[in-house]
Each structure stands twice: as structure tokens, then as C-alpha cells.
Amino acid sequence: MSEEYGADRADVTDDVPRRKGILATLAAIVMGTAILGFVLPVAIWPGEARLTAPLFCSAPYTEPIVVSDTVHDSEGQSTNFSMYCVGERGQYTEEGFLLPWLALWALHSAIVIGVVIVVRAWGRWRPDRPTEPVRLAESTEL
């Protein structure tokens, strides 16, 4: 009976480093996508927020538009991005920046997590390989 207890206990301690590795990987993904989430929609492609329009724009405000407002004052220059949902006759609602950004962050995180899972699964899946090299034929010295 004590042998069974010892075997169960060894399995539990083996899972702890694995869980820490998974949590560290998830934390790195979330932080990396947060950084990507600041750089991509602000500096590279502000129109990416338009991808979130199905979540925030409802009828009759169906057209997403991302607007950047640049303000010059005594402290320098600042730019504010905001998404508007516009209707057919020019009526609009302002959705702001935070909610579309959070939706994009969740999308980026889900994509990266999916890729990491596929890569790890692909790395673990390997056909059975023999441990010793297979000899094709016996050779004799002449």
C-alpha cells in the first residue's frame, strides 16, 4: 500500500513544474500580445479596430470608421484614436478606443495561444523511431 502512495505522490510533484511552465508561457503570451496590441493599432495599422465592428456596431450604425485626432499644445503633440459607428444618413455613435482595443487584444492572444498549442502538439507527435539504427544487411570482411 505504501508503494502505491509513493507512486501517486511522484506523479503530483512531476506536474508542478509543468504547470509553472504553462503559466509562464501564458503570461508571456498575454504580455507579448499586450505590447503588440499597443504598437499595431496605434503606430502600424490604426484601422485594425474596424475588425471589431461586428461586436460594437449595430443597426442602423453599421459602418466603422477609425478617426485620429491630433492636438498641439504647449506640452507637445498628442494623438487620440477613436472608433465611430456611422449610419447611412451620417448619424454616429462613438465606441472609443478601449473596448475595441481589448477585443483586439483577446483576438491576438487567442491566435498566439492557438499557434503555440499547435506547435507544441506537432513537436510531441513523432512517429515511433527505433532506438538503435536498423542494419540493412550483415557485412563480412574479405
Secondary structure, 3 states (H helix, E strand, C coil): CHHHHHHHHHHHHHHHHHHHHHHHHHHHHHHHHHHHHHHHHHHHCHHHHHHHHHHHCCCCCCEEEEEEEEEEECCEEEEEEEEEEECCCCCEEEEECHHHHHHHHHHHHHHHHHHHHHHHHHHHCCCCCCCCCCCCCCCCCC
